[in-house]
């Protein structure tokens, strides 16, 4: 039965990855991305749970905490790096607005266009 659930998990994660690529922008695509993002590491960890590397890691709390902190730091650094390229804009009435950014051909500045959020 365990092999059945592992296979089902792989199929669901693969469907999530395919949906993340093929679906149009929206909630369903976000859900597909989140599904793939959560399931793939869990499936790998479940497959490797009894390997000697994971067993050693499970018995070393300090190393496990340190690796978790390093993972969080790398994630935060990447999130900051990817969000730093965005531009923000506000409408004249200081309402929040959606924005679309595009780089100029010279890539020296970004042009923002605002549409008010209703």
N, C-alpha and C positions, 0 to 999 in steps of 0.2 A: 504494500500500500504506500510506503514511503517513496518508492520510485515513481509511482503514479503522480503523487503530489509534486515531486521535483520536476517531472516532465510537464505537468500542468503549469507550474510556476514559470518554467522556461518559455512555454508558449504564450502565457499572459504577458510576460516581460517583453518578449519579442513583438507581440501585437502592440504593446504600449510604445515601443521604440518606432515601429512602423507608423503608428498613428501620429506620433510626435513629428514625423517627417512629412507625412502625406495629408494630414487633416488641415483644413483652413484655420486661420487664427481664431481662437475662441476658447471657451471653457473646456470643451471636449478635448482639444489639443493639449491644453494645460494639464488636464487630468491624465491623459496618455503619457505626457512627459514625466509627471510625478510618479505614475505607476512604474514606469521603466526605471526611473532614478532610484526608487526605493527597492524594487525587487531584485535588480541585478546584483548589488552588493550583498543582499541577504542570501541570495541563491549561492553566490560564491562562498560566503562564510559558512553556510550550511553544508556545502559540499566538502569544505576543508576543515570542518570542526574537529575532526579526530586526527588531523595531521600533527606531527610533532611540533611544527612551528607555532600553530595555534594553541596547542596544549601548553607549551612553554609560556606563551603570552598570557593565557588565562590564569596561570599560577603566579605571574609577576604583575602585581597590581600597579607598582610604580611605573613600569614600562608601558602598561596599558593606558594609564592616565596621561603619561608624557606623549604617547602617540596620539591620543585623543586631542590633547591641547595643540599639538603640531598640526593636526588635521583641521581643527577649528581656525587656527591662525592662517593657514594656507587658504582656506575657504574665504575668510574675511578679506585677505589681501587680494584674492582674485575678484571678489565681489566689488571691492573698492576700485580696482583697476578697470573693470568693465563699466562701472557706473560713472567714472570720471570723464568719459568721453561724451556723456550726454549734456545737452544744454537745457536750461529751464527758461521758461518765459511766463509772463503774467499779462493778462489783458489790462487795458487802461483802467478798468474799475477794480483792479487788484483781486479779481476772482481767480480761483484755480482754473487752469486750462490744460487741455491735452496739448501735446506738442509733437511735432515731427521735425526731426533734424536731418539735414543732409549736408554733406561736406561740399565745399566749392572745389572746382577742378584743381586749384592750387593747394587744396587741403590745408589752408592757413586759417580758415575760420569756418564756423558752422552757421547755417541759416536756419532760424526757427520760425515756425508758423503756428499760431495759436488758434484753437477753436474752443469756444467756451463749453464747459461741461454743463449739461442740462440736468 
